[in-house]
């Protein structure tokens, strides 16, 4: 038994080398419990590595999935983005006080709706000046075109609602006073204009733009 200490020392050295090999081999799913044993009080202690099995680490449980949304989500996101861009663009146009209103239909209060050809008529607003070229219908059903330019300085009022802009102002042509109300749906640009005089109230449906319609 004189060779026992040498044998125990050799076995401990072997275990240490085995532990280093296992740790460097990437076996991360296991951990090891190291126990120092000795079968006799005067013997050289030796080390035993006891592998302890643990659950493997699942990276999917620890990583947030930021995968690209599917085609349906892309379409919805694109549609929503386009809607918000349209609202912002239209609102900016109205706030600039530099836009054109083109009527596509007209109606006298209590009368019939009459279609209008795009580009034939317009109300233009340039900050403090308005140029009016709009048809009106008299109580007798006679149609007359208004053509004049008037100042709107000091009479302009802007209001922003949830999805709608409202503009109102007054202007004068000779002895006739006009009150204009314009409401614009920001999502689609549809606009409604009411022209109020002392004798007539005309309603127009159309759209607003910064440019004249293409021929």
C-alpha positions, 0 to 999 in steps of 0.5 A: 500500500506504499504506492497508494498516495502516488495512485491517489495523487495521479487519480486527482490529477486525472480528475482535474484534467477531465474537469478542464476538458469538459468545461472547455468542450462547451457542455453548458447544459450540465454543471458539476459538483466537486466532492473531495473524498478520502477512504482513510484518515491518513490517505491523500484526498482525491477529487470526484466530479459528479455531473449534475444534469440541468435543463438546457437553456432555451434562447427563445425563452429569453429573446424578444421576437421582433420578426417582421410583420406579415403582409397583412400587417404591412398593408394595414400599417402602410394604409394608416401611415398614408392616412396620417400623412394625408391628414397632416398635408391637408391640415398644413394646406388649410393653415397656410391660408393659401389654397383653392376650393373647387366645387363639383356640385352646388345646391341652393337651400331648398333647391336641387343639387346641380353637378358642376364640371371640375375646374370651371369654378373656384374660390381661391384664398391667398392669405388676406385676399379671396378671389371668387368665381362661383355660380349662384342660383336665385329664388326664381331659379336663375343662375348667375356667376359671381366674379370678384376679389375681396379682402378677408383681413381681420375676418379669418377664423380657423378651427381644428377638430378631430378629423376636420378643419373649419375655416370662416371669413367675411368679404364684401363686393360692392354693397353685398356682404358675404360670409363663407364657411368651409369644412374640410375632411382631412382624411380624404380632402372632401370639402363643403363650402357655404356662401351666405348672403343677405338673400341667398344661401348656397352650398357647394361640395368639392375639394381643396388643393394647392394647384389647378386641376390638370386639363 
